[in-house]
Amino acid sequence: MLNIRQFLLLLWSFLQRWNLGCGFFWLLFCRGEDKVMQPPEDVVAAEGDTVTLDCTFQTTYTNPNLFWYKQDGTSRPQFILSRFKGDTGKTEDEFKERFSSTLNSTMKSAPLKIQELQLSDSAVYYCALRPTVTGSSRSAH
């Protein structure tokens, strides 16, 4: 069961995905011009391929933190990885072998690379700046 803080943070992640967050909740979440942009189109690839999902951002933070999530079907978003500087951060065990990302503060990007695609990788992928839901797929903090 989600508490109100977790619900608001999940809502914020969704609103960021569609670039709606600051317009709706600027008092709660926004710092200046913080924004995450992902291409709206679907990515189509075959099993075994490698894909890269783009994520660019604008932020007033000098040391941004970026998070990637996977959401399939009707389940809640599942934490994949976080990046704080370059390759530094945390990757959930089940994603370590095939999922990677590098935070480029200069280019303000952190693309997600998925190797050896599997059918189970079909999902919606979100990137987000703090504040957002963090932690493992088993618990949200």
Solvent accessible surface area in square Angstrom, and as a share of the most:
residue,aa,sasa,rsa
1,M,239,1.07
2,L,69,0.34
3,N,83,0.42
4,I,125,0.64
5,R,138,0.50
6,Q,27,0.12
7,F,103,0.43
8,L,46,0.23
9,L,11,0.05
10,L,29,0.14
11,L,52,0.26
12,W,5,0.02
13,S,11,0.07
14,F,100,0.42
15,L,13,0.06
16,Q,9,0.04
17,R,41,0.15
18,W,121,0.42
19,N,79,0.40
20,L,76,0.38
21,G,3,0.03
22,C,46,0.27
23,G,71,0.68
24,F,132,0.55
25,F,50,0.21
26,W,157,0.55
27,L,142,0.70
28,L,109,0.54
29,F,24,0.10
30,C,30,0.18
31,R,120,0.44
32,G,59,0.56
33,E,133,0.60
34,D,12,0.06
35,K,85,0.36
36,V,5,0.03
37,M,52,0.23
38,Q,28,0.12
39,P,54,0.34
40,P,103,0.65
41,E,115,0.51
42,D,126,0.65
43,V,86,0.49
44,V,139,0.80
45,A,48,0.37
46,A,60,0.47
47,E,127,0.57
48,G,52,0.50
49,D,62,0.32
50,T,72,0.42
51,V,20,0.11
52,T,73,0.43
53,L,24,0.12
54,D,76,0.40
55,C,1,0.01
56,T,56,0.33
57,F,3,0.01
58,Q,83,0.37
59,T,20,0.12
60,T,74,0.43
61,Y,68,0.26
62,T,127,0.74
63,N,102,0.52
64,P,7,0.04
65,N,35,0.18
66,L,0,0.00
67,F,4,0.02
68,W,0,0.00
69,Y,6,0.02
70,K,20,0.09
71,Q,46,0.20
72,D,64,0.33
73,G,79,0.75
74,T,147,0.85
75,S,55,0.35
76,R,91,0.33
77,P,26,0.16
78,Q,44,0.20
79,F,10,0.04
80,I,0,0.00
81,L,0,0.00
82,S,3,0.02
83,R,19,0.07
84,F,70,0.29
85,K,138,0.58
86,G,25,0.24
87,D,105,0.55
88,T,87,0.50
89,G,39,0.37
90,K,105,0.44
91,T,18,0.10
92,E,12,0.06
93,D,115,0.60
94,E,119,0.53
95,F,9,0.04
96,K,120,0.51
97,E,164,0.73
98,R,41,0.15
99,F,8,0.03
100,S,44,0.28
101,S,8,0.05
102,T,69,0.40
103,L,6,0.03
104,N,59,0.30
105,S,57,0.37
106,T,124,0.72
107,M,136,0.61
108,K,83,0.35
109,S,21,0.14
110,A,0,0.00
111,P,44,0.28
112,L,0,0.00
113,K,85,0.36
114,I,3,0.01
115,Q,67,0.30
116,E,111,0.50
117,L,24,0.12
118,Q,87,0.39
119,L,138,0.68
120,S,76,0.49
121,D,9,0.05
122,S,78,0.50
123,A,37,0.29
124,V,67,0.39
125,Y,21,0.08
126,Y,22,0.08
127,C,3,0.02
128,A,1,0.01
129,L,1,0.01
130,R,109,0.40
131,P,49,0.31
132,T,7,0.04
133,V,13,0.07
134,T,32,0.19
135,G,10,0.10
136,S,20,0.13
137,S,33,0.22
138,R,188,0.69
139,S,50,0.32
140,A,15,0.12
141,H,119,0.53
